[in-house]
């Protein structure tokens, strides 16, 4: 491709993480090129995280705050996706309207993305470029190249971002797997060639930086699944990430070898296997409907299930509770957890496994048998990557603060001249000059609340948390035109406990007395001013509730003139 000339001496190349640095998940990154105040941008990945571990009532999805991108949307040239995991593509349907730009993805990722855009009703609005593996294209000052890597999903890619001020390798999620089963091996030849050509910076996955050795190969897991599934006598359920197409293939092969038919349980399992078949993966895999599976002998069926992280509404959770309409597991049956525990989900996973165990189900995890390997690089793989790429600057990402700091130290120990542990919102100038943080832009989290996107600091979320902790009190009274109480005060409460065996209602009378006393302390002209009366009574009831119940609930007061 034609080399792009630098427009002016004040051009600079910057990297801006807005999600995925200081946390694992919710990846949102941007690269800018040009003079200060007049840069062109590309966005790399637009992911979500899930709210289960956050303890936010009524919220399932958490999005990165794109305020900076929204304010510069006219200068965003493209959104480029590395692979199809939810923490890399799950927020596009929600956030694309805020910074609309053409989207680039390889076929499997594009297929998954179309479903998400369709769900949000914006598929026809988004220009989606489906590109082949190893594709290279130029947009503005950026020459973008997809580099084949291996990971726990089909078609994982790194991005070689060529600019007039230097070349950046953005790895996305990766590991080195010599036998990935689905897709090609890591393109080591191209990585070494990039290293020979010169790499200014590598922005690199930090998930397993504390783990020595290598993550391991999917081929080894395939052998482990064959062995374990062949040993079982009753029904078998395998819980894994639906996106791990190689793991699904291995499970299907192991089931077939053991004389078992496979039934998919869970919407995301059905959706992603459908996407894999559509792009030529899993072409020979055959699945039966759950209704058909019920008619088979126990030793002739295997269920592939979603819910390995203990998600309360996933298929496996319903099986554990005995509420799934098609699948029951009990004594003599086995459930394999062919997945890792995402940090924060340990309690939910243990609770699910205990539910299954109470039903007599035998539990086998990756700690018991070789039925899982990580999709992220351990230290030996990081050593190999740095030896191939030889960047001048290391920018660890995809990790919590301790991961990023350890990765920074590790990169420096491998001879990388510069390394920076950064956080979301840090704008890092990669060139010209030494790498440094030059600015901090707005960043944070947004919450998907039903069909709305709200701030993490929203008053409604504070109210929900307070309701969950302290409860709710409602006081109503009716007055006449002279301010005399005609009915009430009537006190209703939710979430307030009994004390010493007495019903809570016995103490609600004390709140009614406090409300009436407060109302009578008002001056005559204040009593007929409903807003003033409501505020005065509310403060009195709050104090009384704290005294009587030891709680500070949300208190609503309604004074009506009749």
HELIX and SHEET records of a PDB file:
HELIX    1   1 UNK A   52  UNK A   54  5                                   3    
HELIX    2   2 UNK A   67  UNK A   71  1                                   5    
HELIX    3   3 UNK A   73  UNK A   75  5                                   3    
HELIX    4   4 UNK A   86  UNK A   89  1                                   4    
HELIX    5   5 UNK A   92  UNK A   95  1                                   4    
HELIX    6   6 UNK A   96  UNK A   98  5                                   3    
HELIX    7   7 UNK A  107  UNK A  119  1                                  13    
HELIX    8   8 UNK A  188  UNK A  197  1                                  10    
HELIX    9   9 UNK A  218  UNK A  231  1                                  14    
HELIX   10  10 UNK A  245  UNK A  257  1                                  13    
HELIX   11  11 UNK A  267  UNK A  278  1                                  12    
HELIX   12  12 UNK A  290  UNK A  293  1                                   4    
HELIX   13  13 UNK A  298  UNK A  300  5                                   3    
HELIX   14  14 UNK A  315  UNK A  321  1                                   7    
HELIX   15  15 UNK A  346  UNK A  358  1                                  13    
HELIX   16  16 UNK A  379  UNK A  389  1                                  11    
HELIX   17  17 UNK A  401  UNK A  413  1                                  13    
HELIX   18  18 UNK A  459  UNK A  470  1                                  12    
HELIX   19  19 UNK A  504  UNK A  521  1                                  18    
HELIX   20  20 UNK A  524  UNK A  527  1                                   4    
HELIX   21  21 UNK A  530  UNK A  549  1                                  20    
SHEET    1   A 8 UNK A 128  UNK A 131  0                                        
SHEET    2   A 8 UNK A 103  UNK A 106  1                                        
SHEET    3   A 8 UNK A  76  UNK A  80  1                                        
SHEET    4   A 8 UNK A  40  UNK A  46  1                                        
SHEET    5   A 8 UNK A  28  UNK A  34 -1                                        
SHEET    6   A 8 UNK A  12  UNK A  19 -1                                        
SHEET    7   A 8 UNK A 426  UNK A 431 -1                                        
SHEET    8   A 8 UNK A 436  UNK A 440 -1                                        
SHEET    1   B 4 UNK A  48  UNK A  50  0                                        
SHEET    2   B 4 UNK A  61  UNK A  64 -1                                        
SHEET    3   B 4 UNK A 445  UNK A 449 -1                                        
SHEET    4   B 4 UNK A 452  UNK A 455 -1                                        
SHEET    1   C 7 UNK A 136  UNK A 139  0                                        
SHEET    2   C 7 UNK A 142  UNK A 148 -1                                        
SHEET    3   C 7 UNK A 157  UNK A 163 -1                                        
SHEET    4   C 7 UNK A 166  UNK A 170 -1                                        
SHEET    5   C 7 UNK A 201  UNK A 205  1                                        
SHEET    6   C 7 UNK A 393  UNK A 397  1                                        
SHEET    7   C 7 UNK A 418  UNK A 421  1                                        
SHEET    1   D 5 UNK A 261  UNK A 265  0                                        
SHEET    2   D 5 UNK A 301  UNK A 305  1                                        
SHEET    3   D 5 UNK A 236  UNK A 239  1                                        
SHEET    4   D 5 UNK A 334  UNK A 337  1                                        
SHEET    5   D 5 UNK A 362  UNK A 365  1                                        
SHEET    1   E 3 UNK A 485  UNK A 494  0                                        
SHEET    2   E 3 UNK A 472  UNK A 479 -1                                        
SHEET    3   E 3 UNK A 554  UNK A 561  1                                        
END                                                                             
